[in-house]
Each structure stands twice: as structure tokens, then as C-alpha cells.
Amino acid sequence: MKLFKFISIITLALSIGLAGCEREKIGYEDKNGATGTLSFMNFGIETSTSIDIVTRAGSSDINNYVIRIFDANGEQVGDDYIYGQMPEGIVLVTGTYSMKIQSVSQIPAAEFEAPVYGATVNGIVIEEDQTTDLGTITCKLINIKVSVGYSDLMQEVLGDDAKVVVEIGNGSLNFPKGETKCGYFAAPEASNAMTVKFTGTVDGSYGTMTRAFTDVKAGQWRKITFIYIENEEGNVTFDIQVEDWCDERELASNVEVSEEVIGPDPDAGEGDDSNPNAPKVYYKGGSVPKSPIVITDGMQLNFTISAPKGIASFTVDMASTSDVFNNEVLSMGISPIDMINPSEAQIAICNMFGFTYGSALAGLTETTFDLSGAVTPLLGFPGTHTFTLNITDTEGNSSSTPIKMKVN
């Protein structure tokens, strides 16, 4: 009875102007000779980073962004495309594709004042005789930003011969005293090591010092600051951590290095970092936001699920801060929704929200989770709604990813 009432509420909402649409199930198998169109009519790029000023689409720099399309096997389809010269659309064989965007064709190993922005979009599905539209893609910093500086007191005792060499992967940059430019390094791995080596005269004595930093990732700004410290007794000794410091010769001063990470928290992680094989959920080519996504009518809310070992089980837990939603919907006992073997009541919700469900999901290594169809129904319930995707693959690797949506 409550399910009927909930459906009636949604039907009434749709009838008074909250537009909805029917959604067909997405097929992932290739069909011989079947093609569809990837449209770029509504495609846009914007560059956004928490470090630098946002640059909107339309600048000459963005017009030169390089776009590459890859099939399900990771093979590039066609040549590189240039954003400012994109066609209206391209015809592709039916299947699932990914797209990579970079502000330059090749990322330099290390270079001053050379930020590279980019994004990866997974789960682009091409269906037979259908047109797949791309919206605006947000590109973020995909190399590592590094700056070197000194405290005021350190500057007073620092010799002109002082310099710092920073190395990440195959890239190396020399920061002489007074260098204010930022260095940008390629991030060849998901987590990289960074070596910082200081040489020079401090307070009349020459020495060298090396420190290694771990877990350095693309999109971060590693801000290195050298600080001169002398204790009350006038002692000038090093406080050395064996796992991080490699001191070749103690300086005649107590010099310590502090590091500030600006950008994504390297300890925050994305999903289950302890198990790299665990299924992952992506939003607009990146991690799912931890803060609620404020939803509005007509909003497209698409997520990509990647399970390299194949999906074995997939459930969706629903929770809400709305008492009305809890009383009218969740009290029906439909949560968690078994996306592979749903009950009749769960199938009704899946059809209403436009979810792809059923045994066809089992074994997939990549699929989409489209919440766009849930936006209109949820708008009738102010509050924060959390849909938690619990996925286990065929080898027992599992992940749990909450998607939070806020209705003002």
C-alpha cells in the first residue's frame, strides 16, 4: 500500500511539471556492424582546481586541450582530437568507451611553471542507432606541484650557495636560493616517492641533507619550507627520523624541514585503498564527493562502477534524514536493494528510478549507475539522502561507496 502511495506521489509530481523520462536497460555487448554516435554538441571543458584560479571553457588554452577516446580493451580509437576543432559527433561501434583529456599532449617529467590539467571519463556507452551526449567535463591538475621556501630566520643564516634538488620519478628540478617558481612533476604512479636534497651553507657551515617523502599524488601541491631552530641552550643538533631522513653531514644549525600538502589529502584515499583490486565507483571521472551533492530538477547524476574481477554481488542501501521519506519509502523494507536479484517491490523502485538491474549485471567489469531518474522523486523529500553502493567481485574483493544527495 505504501509503495502504491509512493508511486502515486511521484506520478502526481511528474504530472505538474517535474519532467521524467523512460530509460531502457543498457546493453554492453558489441553487435556486429552496429554503430551509434558520440555527440559533442553539448560537450564542454572547464578547468578547476582547489589550488589555482578556475579557468572557464572558451579560453585559447582550453581550445588546445587534447582528447583521446579508448575502447573497452584500452586501445585508442582514432587519432587525437583537439577541443577547439572537435566535430559535431563521431560514429563508434556499439560498446563501452572511456575518454581522456589533457591540456598538453605529453606530460613533461619535470618543468617549472608547467601545470597540466586533465580528466578521465569512464563508462561512455554507445548504443545501436542512438546518440550519446557528453556534458561539461571538469579537468583538474594531473601532475604534482612543488615549491621550496625558507622561513625569515632561515633566510638570515642561509648562504648564497644554498640550493634544493627535488626528484619525482624520472623528473628532477634544481631550486636555487631565491627561486620562487613552482615546479611541476609527472605522476607516473598512483602514489609516488619524492626526494628533497638540500646543499649549502647555513650559519657559516656547509652541509647537505636529504629527505624522502612517500605517497605523493597527482593533483597535490607539496610545499616545502625550511625552518631554522635553535633551542634555549644553544644546542644545534638534528632531530632525525630514520624512515624519512637521510643526513649525510649534520649542519652547524638545527634545521628542520616542514611540509604542507595543499590539495587532496594524501591520507584520505579514495575507496578501499588497502585493496587496489576492490571495485571502485567514479563520478565525472574522479572520486565520489564526500560532501552531499545538491540536486536540482533535470540534473544528470551518472556514476561509473569499475570491477576488474567482475561483479558477483551488488546491493544499494538507502538512508535519509527525511522522516517523510523514511516513513513512506524505507518503511516498506525495500532497502537494501539487491541489484542482481531484486524482489518485486525492489523492481518497482528500480523501474521508477531508472536503475539497470538483473542477472545481466553479474560478471560485468564496468557498468553505469545512473541516479538521474531518482532526482525528480527525491525532490519531494527535503533532506540528505544517502545511497550506499556495496559491491563484491568474483574474487571476494569488496567496497562500500556512499553517494550523498541533498534536497534543499
C-alpha positions, 0 to 999 in steps of 0.5 A: 500500500505504501509503495502504491502511495509512493508511486502515486506521489511521484506520478502526481509530481511528474504530472505538474511539471517535474519532467521524467523520462523512460530509460531502457536497460543498457546493453554492453555487448558489441553487435556486429556492424552496429554503430551509434554516435558520440555527440559533442554538441553539448560537450564542454571543458572547464578547468578547476582546481582547489589550488589555482584560479578556475579557468572557464571553457572558451579560453585559447588554452582550453581550445588546445586541450587534447582528447583521446577516446579508448575502447573497452580493451584500452586501445585508442580509437582514432587519432587525437582530437583537439577541443577547439576543432572537435566535430559535431559527433563521431560514429563508434561501434556499439560498446563501452568507451572511456575518454581522456583529456589533457591540456598538453599532449605529453606530460613533461617529467619535470618543468617549472611553471608547467601545470597540466590539467586533465580528466578521465571519463569512464563508462561512455556507452554507445548504443545501436542507432542512438546518440550519446551526449557528453556534458561539461567535463571538469579537468583538474591538475594531473601532475604534482606541484612543488615549491621550496621556501625558507622561513625569515630566520632561515633566510638570515643564516642561509648562504648564497650557495644554498640550493634544493634538488627535488626528484619525482620519478624520472623528473628532477628540478634544481631550486636555487636560493631565491627561486620562487617558481613552482615546479611541476612533476609527472605522476607516473604512479598512483602514489609516488616517492619524492626526494628533497636534497638540500646543499649549502651553507647555513650559519657559516657551515656547509652541509647537505641533507636529504629527505624522502617523502612517500605517497605523493599524488597527482593533483597535490601541491607539496610545499616545502619550507625550511625552518631554522631552530635553535633551542634555549641552550644553544644546542644545534643538533638534528632531530632525525627520523630514520624512515624519512631522513637521510643526513649525510653531514649534520649542519652547524644549525638545527634545521628542520624541514616542514611540509604542507600538502595543499590539495587532496589529502594524501591520507584520505584515499579514495575507496578501499585503498588497502585493496587496489583490486576492490571495485571502485565507483567514479563520478565525472571521472574522479572520486565520489564527493564526500560532501552531499551533492545538491540536486536540482530538477533535470540534473544528470547524476551518472556514476561509473562502477569499475570491477576488474574481477567482475561483479558477483554481488551488488546491493544499494542501501538507502538512508535519509534524514527525511522522516517523510521519506523514511516513513513512506519509502524505507518503511516498506523494507525495500532497502537494501536493494539487491541489484542482481536479484531484486524482489518485486517491490525492489523492481518497482523502485528500480523501474521508477528510478531508472536503475539497470538491474538483473542477472545481466549485471553479474560478471560485468567489469564496468557498468553505469549507475545512473541516479538521474531518474531518482532526482525528480522523486527525491525532490519531494523529500527535503533532506540528505539522502544517502545511497550506499553502493556495496559491491563484491567481485568474483574474487571476494574483493569488496567496497562500500561507496556512499553517494550523498544527495541533498534536497534543499 
